[in-house]
């Protein structure tokens, strides 16, 4: 039993499952718990790639389980031990929103899938149990719903009496969305970037159209003043289950007006729009102040009646002073007598 567990762990480590959108691949660790599943939109193809050693003669068995959806396929292993399985756009186009569970099964030493699906009864069968016994219902009346069916399948294959092993992956299907971040107003001539998010897979093409809301078709004889821009951008990797896109805008040729931004997928049925304003650039004129001329002071004429008069003191003569001393002396002598 111990050797069986060791062999199972050995193959578990080298049987790698890759969940791969068209351009960038997302690698999931073997035997993970289906957490951190990436989100894709209806119509996006899904590639499951990996490496499987041990030269399985019958190839591998790929189980894709989801809400009212079961797809079981065989995939061969290449000479270099690699394999690839694709869920095409037609496969994912009509899938219901929700999480889908992928399990890649390796037959191990006996070259047989000891756990297999009986399409006639819709049940999962354990070949080693009584020569073949149904262990749970995957399709039809009484069937388990996901994720219960996915975990029941994992437990069945992981049974110590089964030498098969597996690796898991998971993805989430969501209705295609393409959101536009708030743009805000800009001055004519500004260079800025419009950004947004989407659940479309990395590498998808988005058409970005910017047009003046006052633009309308005219007859050939009339002049037509088009103001706007357009282009195709690629979806880039993002975070929190959503990818990102961006579009650079040079508004040098834009006239002041309200503008409509429309983003749409080239391959999927998804459209979103919003508006922003281009306002006229304000010109600032510098005014040089003229030199200030101070008024010339006029002479103030004071009436003669208001002119103060100054009386000068007459100088005291020496004779007057001597006479005062004589009088003072005489008065003193009379007082003594």
Number of C-alpha atoms within 10 A of each C-alpha: 8 8 8 15 15 11 16 21 14 12 20 20 14 15 25 25 28 23 24 22 21 14 11 13 15 15 15 21 17 20 19 12 13 20 10 14 19 21 23 27 23 25 23 25 19 22 19 22 19 20 16 26 16 15 18 18 13 15 20 23 18 21 20 18 22 24 15 14 14 14 12 16 11 14 16 18 21 13 9 10 15 15 19 15 19 15 15 13 14 12 15 17 16 11 19 17 15 14 19 23 22 22 24 28 25 30 24 23 14 11 17 18 24 21 25 20 18 14 11 7 14 18 20 23 22 21 16 13 14 8 8 14 14 18 15 18 20 27 21 11 9 11 15 16 16 19 15 12 20 23 13 18 18 18 11 20 22 17 12 14 14 21 22 26 24 26 25 25 28 24 21 20 24 17 18 20 19 22 20 20 11 12 16 10 13 17 17 20 18 14 12 13 10 16 15 18 21 26 25 29 29 24 16 20 19 25 16 20 18 20 20 23 16 12 14 10 9 10 7 7 6 8 8 12 13 15 18 20 17 16 12 17 18 16 23 20 16 14 9 8 15 20 21 21 22 19 18 14 16 14 19 11 13 21 19 18 18 15 23 17 21 19 23 20 22 13 11 18 12 18 16 14 15 15 18 18 18 20 16 14 12 8 6 6 6 6 6 6 6 6 6 6 6 6 6 6 6 6 6 6 6 8 7 8 7 7 8 7 8 6 6 6 6 6 6 8 8 8 8 9 10 11 11 10 10 11 10 11 11 10 10 11 9 8 7 6 5
